[in-house]
Amino acid sequence: MKYLKGKRVRMISMEDVDPIQPGQCGVVQFVDDLNQLHVKWDDGRTLAIIPEKDQFEVLDSYEVDEISDEDLEAAADLFDRISMN
């Protein structure tokens, strides 16, 4: 499990009083001696995954939401304006 440090994970289900919601993603900060994965979640929370109880998946790479053509064009326009200054 130590190899998971720095990897991005997505929660599937968690057994906890105040669980991380399914679909939430985060980055493994470290793995302790009990093999719990201590994660910094994208919503700002820090809560460990207990592999024996919780279901999660390791993401191969950082996944991003789909970007619309309009947003892509606006970003390109902004980049062009900044580059000209």
VOLOVO-959914 format. One record per residue (C-alpha): residue number from 1; residue in three letters; x, y, z. Coordinates in steps of 0.05 Angstrom, whole numbers. Each point is the difference from the previous one (the first is absolute). Layout:
<rs>
<NUM; "ALA"; <X; Y; Z>>
...
</rs>
This chain:
<rs>
<1; "MET"; <0; 0; 0>>
<2; "LYS"; <59; 48; 11>>
<3; "TYR"; <5; 6; -76>>
<4; "LEU"; <-66; 39; 0>>
<5; "LYS"; <31; 62; 31>>
<6; "GLY"; <-12; 58; -48>>
<7; "LYS"; <-52; -38; -41>>
<8; "ARG"; <-69; 27; -15>>
<9; "VAL"; <-59; -40; 25>>
<10; "ARG"; <-76; 2; -7>>
<11; "MET"; <-47; -22; 55>>
<12; "ILE"; <-52; -53; -18>>
<13; "SER"; <-29; -12; 70>>
<14; "MET"; <23; 14; 71>>
<15; "GLU"; <-22; -27; 68>>
<16; "ASP"; <5; 61; 45>>
<17; "VAL"; <-45; 45; 43>>
<18; "ASP"; <16; 58; -47>>
<19; "PRO"; <24; -36; -64>>
<20; "ILE"; <33; 27; -61>>
<21; "GLN"; <-54; 0; -53>>
<22; "PRO"; <4; -48; -60>>
<23; "GLY"; <35; 31; -59>>
<24; "GLN"; <43; 47; 43>>
<25; "CYS"; <73; 0; -20>>
<26; "GLY"; <64; 15; 38>>
<27; "VAL"; <75; -13; 5>>
<28; "VAL"; <32; -51; 47>>
<29; "GLN"; <46; 38; 48>>
<30; "PHE"; <28; -60; 35>>
<31; "VAL"; <-14; -72; 21>>
<32; "ASP"; <5; -16; 74>>
<33; "ASP"; <23; -64; 34>>
<34; "LEU"; <-72; -27; -1>>
<35; "ASN"; <-1; 10; -76>>
<36; "GLN"; <-51; 55; 5>>
<37; "LEU"; <5; 49; -57>>
<38; "HIS"; <-1; 72; 26>>
<39; "VAL"; <-31; 42; -55>>
<40; "LYS"; <-6; 75; -12>>
<41; "TRP"; <-68; 3; -34>>
<42; "ASP"; <-16; 52; -53>>
<43; "ASP"; <-53; 30; 46>>
<44; "GLY"; <54; 17; 50>>
<45; "ARG"; <-14; -56; 49>>
<46; "THR"; <53; -49; 24>>
<47; "LEU"; <-25; -70; 16>>
<48; "ALA"; <33; -68; -4>>
<49; "ILE"; <-24; -57; -44>>
<50; "ILE"; <-2; -67; 36>>
<51; "PRO"; <10; -49; -57>>
<52; "GLU"; <-32; -58; 37>>
<53; "LYS"; <-66; 40; 8>>
<54; "ASP"; <-2; 54; -53>>
<55; "GLN"; <-5; -7; -75>>
<56; "PHE"; <42; 46; -43>>
<57; "GLU"; <36; 0; -66>>
<58; "VAL"; <69; 25; -18>>
<59; "LEU"; <-1; 46; -60>>
<60; "ASP"; <53; -11; -53>>
<61; "SER"; <8; 75; -11>>
<62; "TYR"; <-32; 65; 19>>
<63; "GLU"; <-68; 2; -31>>
<64; "VAL"; <-33; 65; -18>>
<65; "ASP"; <-71; 18; -16>>
<66; "GLU"; <-16; 10; -73>>
<67; "ILE"; <16; 71; -23>>
<68; "SER"; <-50; 33; -47>>
<69; "ASP"; <22; 29; -66>>
<70; "GLU"; <-21; 70; 24>>
<71; "ASP"; <43; -6; 63>>
<72; "LEU"; <59; -25; -41>>
<73; "GLU"; <-6; 59; -49>>
<74; "ALA"; <-5; 50; 58>>
<75; "ALA"; <62; -30; 32>>
<76; "ALA"; <38; 4; -67>>
<77; "ASP"; <-22; 73; -9>>
<78; "LEU"; <23; 17; 71>>
<79; "PHE"; <67; -34; -12>>
<80; "ASP"; <10; 39; -65>>
<81; "ARG"; <-15; 66; 36>>
<82; "ILE"; <48; -15; 56>>
<83; "SER"; <54; -23; -48>>
<84; "MET"; <-3; 65; -38>>
<85; "ASN"; <15; 42; 62>>
</rs>
